[in-house]
Amino acid sequence: AASAVGYYGDQGAAQLTEQSPGGDDFLADVARDWEAATAPARQRGVRVANLRFGVVLARSGGALAKMLPAFRLGLGGPIGSGAQYFPWIALEDAVGAIRYVLATDSLSGPVNITAPHAVTQLEFVRTLGRVLRRPAVLPVPPIALWLAFGREAAAFMASGQRVLPARLVAAGYRFRCGELEPALRRLLGPAEDLPL
């Protein structure tokens, strides 16, 4: 079942694994209820894995695609202080992790689907700016997030979760894009065809 790291709520810099408690905000409540809806299958003996996805990075859709126009214009920057953690995963690893969980009978219950190397939001935007060869220093005002992504998604982006894929790593999954800068370069191409 697809869930989300919003399950944990905003817990600052605390390292969050599948054993960590859930949060107490709207998104945490939605994720908790969504995961609880799988209980009847589990009670009937079906193996259920609740995949808690971070922000899936893909060139042609999702959050990264929405960020790219501003960053290409040199208008990208951190949300607030940028100290909040940004739980990301490359699309290639998100798909790879889904396949791995399907094929690994020992994995059931919550499984975090995030990259193993957590970064802050400030590290994320600086790295994206470096990959695109654009400055990334202008702070993003909350209203811009709300207009671009909607109220709940904007609240999620302004919060932080330092979510680690502990169970996935322990089960032996090998990430193809575990480090942010190589992942972004792989997603966006060698130099993104931008002038120096």
N, C-alpha and C positions, 0 to 999 in steps of 0.2 A: 504494500500500500504506500502511496506517495504522501509524505508528510513534509514538514519543513523545520529548519532550525529555529524558527519563530517559537517553537515549543519551549525553548529555554528562556524566552524573554530577554530583557536587557540585564546582563549580569556583569557588565564592565569587562575587566581583563581576566576574570576567573577562567581557568581552563575547564571547558565543558566536554564531558564524554557522555556516552549513553547512560551512564550511572548517575549523572547529575540531575538534580531536581528541576522540574519545569518552572516556568515563570508564572506571573499572575496578571498579565495584561491581555488585551483582546486577542492578539495573534496566538499567544500561548494557549488560551482557552479554546480557540478554534482547532489548533493542532491536537490538543489533548482529546477533544470530543471526536475529532476525525479518527484518531488512533483507536479510541474506545469502540468505535463502530465496527472494528475488525474482530472484536471479542467473540461473536457468534461463530465465526470461522475457526478460531483457535479452539473454542469449546468443542467443536466437532472433529478435532484432530488434524486440522489443516495447518501446515507450517505457515506462519504469517510473519513477514518482515516489514516493519514500519520504517521506510527509508526517509530520513530527515535530511532534506536537500538544503544546501547552502545556495548562494547565488550562482546559477549556472552561466558560465561565460561562453558565448557563441558570437561569432562575427555577424551573423545575419538575423539575430533576434534577441529578445530579452533585454536585460539591463545594460549590457555592454553596448549593444547596438544603439540604445537610446542615449548613452553617454558620448558616443563617438563624434556626433556633429559638433557639440560644444568643445570637446577636446581638440578636434581638428582645427577649430577656429582660434585655439589658444585661450579659450574661456573656461576650461575645466579647472576644478580645484576641489579642495576638501569640503566635506559637509561639517559645519561647525569647526571644532578644534581638530577633528580628524583622528582623535585618540581612540575612538571606538573601533572595535575589531570588525573586519569585513570577511564573513565566512564564504569563501568562493570555491568553485571547482570548475575546471574546463569541461566543456560538453563531452569531449572524448572520454574523459575519466568518469563522468556521470553515467554515460552509457556503459562503459566498461564495468563500473561498479554494479550496475543493475544486473548485467549478465553474470557477474561473479556471484552475487547474492543468490540469483536463481539457481546457479549450479552448485552452491555450497550448502548442503543440508544442515550444517551446524549453525548457520546464521538464521536466527529468528528474533523477533522482538525489535527493539529500536536499533537502527544502524545509521550512523551519521555519514552523509555523502558530502564531504567537504575535502578540500586539499589538506595534506598533512602539515603544510607550513602556513600557519595563520599569519595574517598581516593586518596592520591597522588600516583604517580607511585612508589616512594620510600616506602611508606606504603604498597603498594601492594606486592612488591618483598620481603620486610622483612617478611610480613605475610606468603607468600608462602614458603619462606625459613624455617620459624618456623614450619609450618605444615609438611613440608617434613623433618624437622630436618637436614637441610643443611645450610651452610653459604650462604648469598646472598649479597655479598659486592663488587664483581667485576663489575665495570661499563661496560655496553655493548657498544662497538664501533658502530658508525653509519653504517659502511660497513657490519657488521654482521646482522643488521636488514634488510638492503637492500637485502642481499643474501637470508635470511630466509623467508622474507615476500613480497619482491618486493618493488619498489621505492615508490609508493603512500601509501601503508600500512605502510612502514617504516616512511614516513613523518608524517602520522597520529599518530603513536606510539610515536614519538619524540615530538609531540605537546600535548596540554592538553585541555580538556574540563571538567569543573565542572558542569555536567549536572544533574539536579534533575527531578524526575518524578512527577512534581507538579500536573498535571491534573489527572494522574492515582491515586495518593494518595487522591486527593480531591474527586474523584469519588468512593472511598471506597475500592480500591484493597488492599488486605492484602498480603504482601510479606512473602514468606516462607523462603527465604534466603536473608534477607536484610542487614545483617552484614557480612563483608568479611571473617573473620576467621572461623566462623561456616559454612559458605557457602563452603569454600575450604575444610574443614574437611569432610563435607557431600559429596562433589564431589569426593574427593580423597580417602576416606575410613579412618578407625580409625587411622592407623599409617603408611599407605602406604607400609607396609611390609618392612620397611627399618631398618637396624640395628642402634642401638644407637651409 
